[in-house]
Amino acid sequence: MTESPAMPSLLARALTRLKKVVLGAVKRVLSPRAYNALRYWIFFADLAPYASFLRRRLVREQSEKVSIFIPSYTNTTFLREAVLSALGQTYRNIEVLVMTDVPECGAADVLRDLLPAIRFFAEPTLHRERKLNELVRRSSGRLLLFLCDDDKIDRTFVEKTVYAMRKHDADIVYSDMRVFGDRNLIAACRWESPFEEGSPIPITSLYTRSLFDRVGGYEDPLGDWGFWWAAANMGAKAVRVGQPLFHYRVRPGQDTERMGEEGWREARAIIRKRHGAQQSAPPGDAL
């Protein structure tokens, strides 16, 4: 059955009439001051959903472009999932750039039907961190976001982090993390955690291009750990969205497993030598 166009307006009028009847009944048992307080409460409660909608609408219509980078290193098993999570954002002013090691890795075939919506590059001669820097160089967004080829982001990740960045005038916005795959849990990320123990926030955190320029990009072999350490020592402001908007996949053979304790010690020594001791101040939460 086709719904009549008049149905929504009829329902609205019926609800308004019912509200008046209820308020009339309540008025007889409440004091004038309590009755007026209730009326104001109902009025603002009615506006709350619209305020949320307008906030999201305002963020979506902003002119600032967000560049989402997905570097891929021969493993294309989960690449399509990562790209689709980037393309499915509620914040629409984005560009998605994918860079692989070699054309023969199969990424082009996996993403063939998505190529009009993404920019795809193959750079076999660039090391991991240099790939990250090259992706930034080829992008045009003022806000930057890296996503590993086996991870995903919630469809509201960009919308909520852009909103938090504007609200708090931040350089970096990160979220909590949903771990899935071989393990399943929710992890709270903290910028104020000791950098000596590892990167305190994921590489998948929104930050400004101006911060990238100030830090000087990613360095071999430090990756995001060294980048965040340098940003903290420069006084970068980071805020947290306390929702698990970043989805981190745990699987065998990841870089964190292959490095081993000796690799972590060497990386820590290099970072300390280049950037000095940690000097960050704890920020407040955003949402």
C-alpha positions as CSV (number, residue, x, y, z in Angstrom):
1,M,0.0,0.0,0.0
2,T,1.4,3.4,-0.9
3,E,1.6,5.8,2.0
4,S,-0.3,9.1,1.6
5,P,1.8,12.2,1.5
6,A,-0.6,13.6,4.1
7,M,0.3,10.9,6.7
8,P,3.4,12.6,8.2
9,S,1.6,15.9,8.7
10,L,-1.4,14.1,10.2
11,L,0.8,12.2,12.6
12,A,2.6,15.4,13.6
13,R,-0.7,17.2,14.3
14,A,-1.9,14.2,16.3
15,L,1.2,14.2,18.4
16,T,1.0,18.0,19.0
17,R,-2.6,17.6,20.1
18,L,-1.7,14.7,22.5
19,K,1.1,16.8,24.0
20,K,-1.3,19.7,24.7
21,V,-3.8,17.3,26.4
22,V,-1.0,15.8,28.6
23,L,0.3,19.3,29.5
24,G,-3.2,20.4,30.3
25,A,-3.7,17.5,32.7
26,V,-0.2,18.0,34.3
27,K,-0.9,21.7,34.7
28,R,-3.7,21.0,37.1
29,V,-1.4,19.2,39.6
30,L,1.8,21.2,39.2
31,S,2.8,24.6,40.5
32,P,3.1,27.3,37.8
33,R,6.9,27.3,38.2
34,A,7.2,23.5,37.9
35,Y,4.8,23.6,34.9
36,N,6.8,26.2,33.0
37,A,10.0,24.3,33.7
38,L,8.4,21.2,32.2
39,R,7.3,23.1,29.1
40,Y,10.9,24.5,28.6
41,W,12.3,21.0,29.1
42,I,10.0,19.5,26.5
43,F,10.8,22.3,24.0
44,F,14.6,21.8,24.2
45,A,14.2,18.0,24.2
46,D,12.3,18.4,20.9
47,L,15.2,20.4,19.5
48,A,18.0,18.0,20.6
49,P,17.7,15.7,17.6
50,Y,17.7,18.6,15.2
51,A,20.8,20.1,16.9
52,S,22.7,16.8,16.4
53,F,21.5,16.7,12.8
54,L,22.6,20.3,12.1
55,R,26.0,19.6,13.7
56,R,26.6,16.6,11.4
57,R,25.2,18.6,8.4
58,L,27.6,21.5,9.1
59,V,30.6,19.2,9.3
60,R,29.7,17.4,6.1
61,E,29.3,20.6,4.1
62,Q,32.7,22.1,5.1
63,S,35.1,22.7,2.3
64,E,38.1,21.0,4.0
65,K,39.1,17.9,2.1
66,V,40.3,14.8,4.0
67,S,42.9,12.7,2.2
68,I,42.8,9.0,3.2
69,F,45.9,7.0,2.4
70,I,46.0,3.2,2.2
71,P,49.5,1.8,1.6
72,S,49.5,-1.9,0.7
73,Y,52.5,-4.3,0.9
74,T,51.7,-7.2,-1.4
75,N,49.0,-8.6,0.9
76,T,45.7,-7.8,-0.7
77,T,43.5,-10.2,1.3
78,F,41.8,-7.5,3.3
79,L,42.6,-4.5,1.0
80,R,39.1,-4.2,-0.5
81,E,37.5,-4.1,3.0
82,A,39.9,-1.3,4.0
83,V,39.1,0.7,0.9
84,L,35.3,0.2,1.2
85,S,35.4,1.4,4.8
86,A,37.2,4.6,3.6
87,L,34.8,5.2,0.7
88,G,31.7,4.6,2.9
89,Q,32.3,7.6,5.2
90,T,29.4,9.9,6.1
91,Y,31.8,12.8,5.6
92,R,31.8,13.1,1.8
93,N,34.6,15.6,1.0
94,I,37.4,12.9,0.9
95,E,39.9,11.5,-1.5
96,V,41.2,7.9,-1.2
97,L,44.7,7.1,-2.4
98,V,46.0,3.5,-2.5
99,M,49.7,2.7,-3.2
100,T,51.1,-0.8,-3.6
101,D,54.6,-2.3,-3.8
102,V,54.2,-3.9,-7.3
103,P,51.6,-4.0,-10.0
104,E,51.7,-7.8,-10.0
105,C,50.5,-8.1,-6.4
106,G,46.8,-8.2,-7.6
107,A,45.6,-5.0,-5.9
108,A,44.5,-3.5,-9.3
109,D,42.3,-6.6,-9.9
110,V,40.8,-6.4,-6.4
111,L,40.0,-2.8,-6.7
112,R,39.2,-2.6,-10.5
113,D,35.6,-1.6,-10.0
114,L,36.5,1.0,-7.4
115,L,39.2,2.8,-9.5
116,P,36.9,5.7,-10.6
117,A,36.4,6.5,-6.9
118,I,40.0,6.1,-5.8
119,R,43.5,7.0,-7.0
120,F,45.8,4.0,-7.4
121,F,49.6,3.9,-7.6
122,A,52.3,1.2,-7.8
123,E,55.7,2.2,-6.5
124,P,58.0,-0.9,-6.1
125,T,61.2,1.1,-5.3
126,L,59.9,3.0,-2.3
127,H,60.4,1.8,1.3
128,R,57.4,1.8,3.7
129,E,57.9,5.2,5.3
130,R,58.8,6.8,1.9
131,K,55.5,5.4,0.5
132,L,53.7,7.3,3.3
133,N,55.5,10.5,2.4
134,E,54.9,10.1,-1.3
135,L,51.2,9.6,-0.7
136,V,51.0,12.8,1.2
137,R,52.9,14.6,-1.6
138,R,50.4,13.4,-4.2
139,S,47.3,14.4,-2.1
140,S,45.4,17.6,-1.9
141,G,43.6,17.4,1.4
142,R,44.3,19.8,4.4
143,L,43.5,16.9,6.8
144,L,45.3,13.6,6.6
145,L,44.5,10.0,7.6
146,F,46.4,6.8,7.1
147,L,44.7,3.4,7.1
148,C,46.6,0.1,6.9
149,D,45.5,-2.3,4.2
150,D,44.1,-4.9,6.7
151,D,42.2,-2.5,9.1
152,K,38.9,-0.6,8.8
153,I,37.3,2.6,10.1
154,D,33.7,3.2,11.2
155,R,31.6,5.0,8.7
156,T,31.4,8.0,11.0
157,F,35.2,8.1,11.8
158,V,36.0,11.1,9.6
159,E,32.8,13.0,10.5
160,K,33.4,12.7,14.2
161,T,37.1,13.4,14.2
162,V,36.8,16.4,11.9
163,Y,34.1,17.8,14.3
164,A,36.4,17.2,17.3
165,M,39.3,18.9,15.5
166,R,37.3,22.0,14.8
167,K,35.7,22.1,18.2
168,H,39.1,21.8,20.1
169,D,41.3,23.5,17.5
170,A,43.5,20.3,17.6
171,D,46.4,19.1,15.5
172,I,45.6,15.4,16.0
173,V,42.3,13.6,16.7
174,Y,42.4,9.9,17.6
175,S,39.7,7.4,18.7
176,D,39.5,4.3,20.8
177,M,40.2,1.0,19.0
178,R,38.1,-2.1,18.3
179,V,40.5,-5.0,18.0
180,F,39.1,-7.9,15.9
181,G,40.4,-11.0,14.1
182,D,42.5,-13.3,16.3
183,R,41.5,-11.3,19.3
184,N,38.4,-9.3,20.1
185,L,38.4,-6.4,22.6
186,I,37.9,-2.6,22.9
187,A,41.1,-0.7,23.7
188,A,41.2,2.9,25.0
189,C,44.1,4.9,23.4
190,R,45.8,7.6,25.3
191,W,48.1,10.3,23.9
192,E,49.6,10.8,27.4
193,S,50.7,7.2,27.6
194,P,54.6,6.8,27.9
195,F,56.1,6.9,24.4
196,E,58.9,4.7,25.6
197,E,56.4,1.8,25.6
198,G,55.4,2.2,22.0
199,S,53.2,4.4,19.9
200,P,50.4,5.7,22.2
201,I,47.9,6.1,19.4
202,P,47.3,4.3,16.1
203,I,48.6,5.5,12.8
204,T,45.0,5.8,11.9
205,S,44.5,9.2,13.5
206,L,43.4,12.4,11.8
207,Y,45.9,15.2,11.7
208,T,46.6,18.4,9.8
209,R,48.9,18.8,6.8
210,S,50.6,21.6,8.6
211,L,51.7,19.2,11.4
212,F,53.1,16.8,8.7
213,D,55.1,19.7,7.3
214,R,56.4,20.7,10.8
215,V,57.5,17.2,11.7
216,G,59.0,16.6,8.3
217,G,57.1,13.4,7.4
218,Y,57.9,9.8,8.3
219,E,61.4,8.6,8.8
220,D,62.9,5.1,8.2
221,P,62.5,2.9,10.2
222,L,60.5,4.8,12.8
223,G,57.0,5.0,11.2
224,D,54.2,6.5,13.1
225,W,55.9,5.9,16.5
226,G,58.6,8.4,15.6
227,F,56.1,10.8,13.9
228,W,53.9,11.0,17.1
229,W,57.0,11.3,19.3
230,A,58.3,14.3,17.3
231,A,54.8,15.9,17.2
232,A,54.5,15.6,21.0
233,N,57.8,17.3,21.5
234,M,56.7,20.1,19.2
235,G,53.7,20.7,21.4
236,A,51.1,19.3,19.1
237,K,47.6,19.2,20.6
238,A,45.9,15.9,20.5
239,V,42.3,15.1,21.5
240,R,40.5,11.8,21.9
241,V,37.1,10.6,20.7
242,G,36.1,8.0,23.3
243,Q,34.4,5.7,20.8
244,P,36.0,2.7,19.0
245,L,35.9,4.2,15.6
246,F,39.2,2.5,14.4
247,H,39.0,-1.2,13.8
248,Y,42.4,-2.9,14.2
249,R,42.8,-6.4,12.8
250,V,45.1,-8.9,14.6
251,R,46.5,-11.6,12.5
252,P,49.6,-13.8,12.2
253,G,52.7,-12.3,10.6
254,Q,52.0,-8.6,11.4
255,D,54.9,-6.1,11.6
256,T,54.6,-5.8,15.3
257,E,55.2,-9.6,15.6
258,R,58.1,-9.7,13.1
259,M,60.1,-6.9,14.8
260,G,60.6,-8.7,18.1
261,E,61.9,-7.2,21.3
262,E,65.3,-6.5,19.8
263,G,63.8,-4.5,16.9
264,W,61.7,-2.5,19.4
265,R,64.8,-1.6,21.5
266,E,66.7,-0.5,18.4
267,A,63.7,1.7,17.2
268,R,63.3,3.2,20.7
269,A,67.0,4.1,20.8
270,I,66.9,5.8,17.4
271,I,63.8,7.8,18.3
272,R,65.3,8.9,21.6
273,K,68.5,10.0,19.8
274,R,66.6,12.0,17.1
275,H,63.8,13.5,19.1
276,G,65.0,13.5,22.7
277,A,62.9,12.6,25.8
278,Q,59.1,12.7,25.7
279,Q,57.8,16.1,26.5
280,S,54.0,15.9,25.8
281,A,51.3,17.2,28.1
282,P,48.1,15.1,28.7
283,P,45.2,16.5,26.6
284,G,41.5,16.3,27.5
285,D,38.9,14.1,25.9
286,A,36.9,15.4,22.9
287,L,33.7,13.4,22.9
